[in-house]
Amino acid sequence: MLGNDVRPKPRLPGEVWVLVVASFIIAIGFGIVAPVLPAYAKSFDVGTFAVSAVVSAFALVRLLFAPVSGRLVSRFGETRTYIVGILIVALGTAACGFATAYWQLIVFRSFAGVGSTMFTVAAVGLLIRITPAPMRGRASGLWATGFLLGNIAGPIIGAALAEISIRVPFVTYAAALVLAALVVWWFLRRSTLAALNTDTDQVALSVGQALGSPAYRAALASGFANGWAVFGVRISLVPLFVVEALNGSPALAGISLSVFAVGNAAVLMISGKLSDTIGRKPMALAGLAVSAVGTIWLGFTTGVPMFMIASLVAGVGAGLLNPPQNAVVADVIGAKAKGGPVLAAFQMVTDCGAIIGPLLAGVLVDQVSYSAAFTLTGVMMIIALVFWAFAPETLPREPSSHVAEVVANESGCLDEGPEVPTGERLAGRPRQPDA
């Protein structure tokens, strides 16, 4: 009978929701600090270049330490690396708030960059391992949405805290990070799903092996382009374009960034779900195409209304791209392989785009025009699109036997809901000892 063939739909593991909550908390703290960091650096009586160096030092350390983070994840597991990384960022950020000299600020901020790479690589690695393959797009979209919403709320809180003291946001961010670490430790300390796999037969996937996959090479290409456009040019060039080319105010520049974020947030979950149903490749191609159009359009706008629409389009494109791109990296690694170095390489390529993009775009602005700079950024998206056009689809079509689905079936809760793990959900099995 048909009724006997109906299989309940697997739910997202509760551990995914723990990572989403932690991501939201971390992002709020980051958003609190980001708006005041340049002014805080300026308070040490240094020039504009030195102020920019504080931001660049953090990104550079993230880039350099990424390979080490990958090895730490493979050696000690994602959960431990994640928690230690968060606590390192908390310590470095709190120290920034008590810096008495510019060199101290640089050192403490760079130290925080070490922890930032650790928990970023670990979080993505854990997300890959605990999520069933057919649900990776949704999990990635949900995780990214949590971070994005935190980034939207953070600056509002940061502006209020800065009125008390410009040092207070740093201490507040450190407290938020400690809270995030406690959330992850508390809810995952007994999680069977998140526990470190001690199976000696577990395969370690090298970066060289991953590069043999056209899908992974496509993800690297789009990661580089996305880092160039979203984490680089959007932050460094868009505010200047609004003020210098459109004769707008800094506040208007901030609004344009918010419009981009709205477009991004609006489609993240939709893209994640579609990448788990129709495939990773179609959504990635759509995201790159929309991003290219929106980014190039930005450089040719002559009025604020058109600029805002172009910002919205670019945000939608970035939101469409993020979930399938991350899901493909997860598909290449697989749930049963150690892929710390592969994840670290993907993160490094994205950071390289964020560092190189603003530099080359800035040169084009000085030597040619804003239109040329935004066009080059859009061309990077088109190049990545070509890589994806020749990449195979990686969405698993066979029924999954991922442990998360087994856990969900045994718990008797197959609906997709934010049920957090308690350590007692494996019916008839002994609990793990307290951490």
TORMAR-804532 format. One record per residue (C-alpha): residue in three letters; x, z, y. Coordinates in steps of 0.2 Angstrom, whole numbers, plus 2048, in hexadecimal, padded with zeros to 3 digits. Layout:
// TORMAR-804532
ALAXZY/...
***
This chain:
// TORMAR-804532
MET800800800/LEU8057FD812/GLY80480F816/ASN812813809/ASP81E807811/VAL81D80F822/ARG82E817826/PRO82F823835/LYS83981E843/PRO84A828844/ARG84C832854/LEU85B83485F/PRO866842859/GLY864852863/GLU877852866/VAL874842871/TRP86984C87C/VAL87685A87E/LEU88384D884/VAL876846890/VAL873857898/ALA88585A899/SER8888498A1/PHE87B84D8AE/ILE88385E8B2/ILE8948568B3/ALA88E8488BE/ILE8858548CA/GLY89685D8CD/PHE89F84D8CF/GLY8928478DC/ILE8948588E5/VAL8A78558E7/ALA8A88428EA/PRO8A18418FC/VAL8AC850902/LEU8BC84B8F9/PRO8C383F907/ALA8BF84B915/TYR8C785990C/ALA8D784F909/LYS8D784A91B/SER8D685D920/PHE8E885E91B/ASP8ED853929/VAL8F284391F/GLY8EF831922/THR8E282591A/PHE8EE81F90D/ALA8F1831907/VAL8DE834907/SER8DC8258FC/ALA8EA82B8F1/VAL8E083A8EC/VAL8D382F8E4/SER8DF8238DD/ALA8E98318D5/PHE8DA8378CB/ALA8D78258C4/LEU8E98228C1/VAL8EB8318B6/ARG8DB82D8AD/LEU8E281C8A9/LEU8F38238A3/PHE8EC831899/ALA8DF827890/PRO8EA823881/VAL8EE83587E/SER8DC83987F/GLY8D882D872/ARG8E4835866/LEU8DE84786A/VAL8CC841866/SER8D283A855/ARG8DD84A851/PHE8D1858857/GLY8C0850858/GLU8B484B866/THR8AC85C869/ARG8BC86686C/THR8C4859876/TYR8B4857881/ILE8B386A884/VAL8C686C888/GLY8C585D893/ILE8B786489D/LEU8C087489F/ILE8CF86C8A5/VAL8C58628B3/ALA8BD8738B8/LEU8CE87B8BA/GLY8D686D8C3/THR8C686B8CF/ALA8C587E8D3/ALA8D887D8D7/CYS8D586F8E3/GLY8C987A8EC/PHE8D78878EF/ALA8E587B8F3/THR8EF87F903/ALA8F986F904/TYR8F685D901/TRP90385C8F2/GLN8F98698EA/LEU8E985F8EB/ILE8F18508E4/VAL8F885A8D5/PHE8E88638D1/ARG8DD8548D3/SER8E984A8C7/PHE8E88598BB/ALA8D58578BB/GLY8D78458B7/VAL8DF8498A6/GLY8CF8538A1/SER8C48468A8/THR8CB83989C/MET8CA84588D/PHE8B884988F/THR8B3837893/VAL8BB830884/ALA8B583E879/ALA8A383D87F/VAL8A282A87B/GLY8AA82D86B/LEU89E83B866/LEU88F83086C/ILE895822860/ARG89782D851/ILE887837852/THR87B829857/PRO87481D849/ALA87A80B84C/PRO869804850/MET86781185E/ARG878810867/GLY871806875/ARG864813879/ALA870821878/SER87C819883/GLY86E815890/LEU86882788F/TRP87982E892/ALA87D8228A0/THR86D8268A8/GLY8708398A8/PHE8818368B0/LEU87982B8BD/LEU86B8378C2/GLY8788448C4/ASN8828398D0/ILE8738368DA/ALA86F8498DC/GLY88084F8DE/PRO8848498EF/ILE8748518F6/ILE87A8628F0/GLY88C85E8F5/ALA88785B907/ALA87E86B908/LEU88C875900/ALA89986D90C/GLU89087591B/ILE895886914/SER8A7881911/ILE8B087190C/ARG8B887A8FE/VAL8A88818F6/PRO8A38708EE/PHE8B38708E3/VAL8AF8828DD/THR89D87D8D9/TYR8A386E8CF/ALA8AE8788C5/ALA8A08848C1/ALA8958758BC/LEU8A286F8B0/VAL8A48808A8/LEU8918808A6/ALA89286F89E/ALA89F875892/LEU89588488D/VAL88687988A/VAL89086D87E/TRP89887C875/TRP888886873/PHE87D87886C/LEU88A86F862/ARG89487E85B/ARG88987D84B/SER88586B84B/THR88986383A/LEU887852842/ALA894855850/ALA8A085E844/LEU8B2857842/ASN8B284C833/THR8C1852828/ASP8BF84481C/THR8D183E818/ASP8CA82D813/GLN8C382A825/VAL8CA81A82C/ALA8D381A83C/LEU8D080A846/SER8DE804850/VAL8DD7FB861/GLY8E67EC859/GLN8D87EB84C/ALA8CB7ED858/LEU8D27DF863/GLY8CF7D3854/SER8BD7D5857/PRO8B67C8864/ALA8A87D4868/TYR8B57E286D/ARG8BF7D5878/ALA8AF7D1880/ALA8AB7E3884/LEU8BD7E588B/ALA8BA7D6896/SER8A97DD89D/GLY8B07EF89E/PHE8BE7E88A9/ALA8B27DE8B4/ASN8A67ED8B5/GLY8B37F98BA/TRP8B97EC8C7/ALA8A87EA8CF/VAL89F7FA8CC/PHE8AC8078CD/GLY8B87FE8D8/VAL8B17F18E5/ARG8A07FA8E6/ILE8A880A8EC/SER8B68038F7/LEU8AF7F38FE/VAL89C7F5900/PRO89D80390D/LEU8A97F9917/PHE89F7E9916/VAL88F7F291C/VAL8987F992B/GLU8A37EA930/ALA89A7DB92B/LEU8887E192C/ASN88B7ED93B/GLY8827FB931/SER88580D931/PRO88F817924/ALA87E81F91F/LEU87780D91C/ALA88680A910/GLY88181A907/ILE86F814905/SER8768038FE/LEU87F80D8F1/SER8708178ED/VAL8668068EB/PHE8738008DF/ALA8718108D5/VAL85E80E8D5/GLY85F7FD8CD/ASN86C8038C1/ALA8618128BB/ALA8518088BA/VAL8577FD8AC/LEU8648078A2/MET85780E896/ILE84E7FD894/SER85F7F4891/GLY864801884/LYS8547FF87A/LEU8547EC87B/SER8677EC876/ASP8617F6866/THR8537E9862/ILE8577D7868/GLY86A7DA868/ARG8797DF872/LYS87F7CE877/PRO86F7C8880/MET86E7D788B/ALA8817D788F/LEU8807C4894/ALA8707C889F/GLY8797D78A7/LEU8897CD8AB/ALA87F7BE8B2/VAL8747CA8BD/SER8837D38C3/ALA88D7C48C7/VAL87E7BD8D1/GLY87B7CD8DA/THR88E7D08DE/ILE8917BF8E5/TRP8817C08EF/LEU8877D08F7/GLY8957C7900/PHE88A7B9907/THR87C7C590E/THR87A7C5921/GLY86D7D2923/VAL8697E391D/PRO8597DF913/MET8627D1909/PHE8717DC906/MET8667EA8FF/ILE85D7DE8F3/ALA86E7D78ED/SER8747E98EA/LEU8647EC8E0/VAL8677DD8D6/ALA87A7E28D3/GLY8747F38CD/VAL8677EC8C1/GLY8757E18BA/ALA8817F08B7/GLY8737F98AF/LEU86F7EB8A3/LEU8817EA89E/ASN8867FC89B/PRO87C80088B/PRO8807F0881/GLN8927F1886/ASN895802880/ALA88A7FF871/VAL8967F186C/VAL8A57FC86D/ALA89C808862/ASP8977FB855/VAL8A97F5854/ILE8B0806850/GLY8A180B845/ALA89B81D841/LYS8A8820833/ALA8B881B83C/LYS8C3824847/GLY8C381A857/GLY8CB825865/PRO8D881986A/VAL8CC80B86A/LEU8C0814876/ALA8CF819881/ALA8D5807882/PHE8C3802888/GLN8C4810895/MET8D580B89B/VAL8CF7F989D/THR8C07FF8A8/ASP8CC80A8B2/CYS8D87FB8B5/GLY8C97F18BC/ALA8C57FF8C7/ILE8D78008CE/ILE8DB7ED8CF/GLY8CA7E78D5/PRO8CA7F08E6/LEU8DC7EC8EA/LEU8DA7D98E7/ALA8C97D98F0/GLY8D17E28FE/VAL8DE7D5900/LEU8D17C7900/VAL8C77D090D/ASP8D77D1918/GLN8DD7BF915/VAL8CC7B6912/SER8BB7BE913/TYR8AF7CA90C/SER8A67BC903/ALA8B67B78FA/ALA8B97C98F4/PHE8A77CB8ED/THR8A87B98E6/LEU8B87BD8DC/THR8AF7CD8D6/GLY8A17C38D0/VAL8AC7B68C8/MET8B47C48BD/MET8A27C78B7/ILE8A07B58B2/ILE8B17B58A9/ALA8AB7C489F/LEU89B7BB89B/VAL8A57AD893/PHE8AD7B9888/TRP89C7C0883/ALA8957AE880/PHE8A17AC872/ALA8A07BD86B/PRO8957C185B/GLU8867CC85B/THR88B7DE854/LEU8797E6853/PRO8787EC841/ARG8697E4839/GLU86A7ED828/PRO8617FE826/SER86D80C82C/SER87281B821/HIS87A824830/VAL87A83782D/ALA87083983D/GLU861831834/VAL86383C825/VAL86384B830/ALA854846839/ASN84A842829/GLU84F854822/SER84A85C832/GLY839855832/CYS83A84F844/LEU83A83C845/ASP83383A856/GLU83F836864/GLY83F84686E/PRO84B851876/GLU84D85E868/VAL85E86786A/PRO86886B85A/THR86787D855/GLY87387D845/GLU86488183A/ARG85D86F838/LEU86486A827/ALA85787181B/GLY85E87A80C/ARG870879812/PRO87B887818/ARG87E88982A/GLN890887831/PRO899897836/ASP89889B849/ALA8A5893853/
***
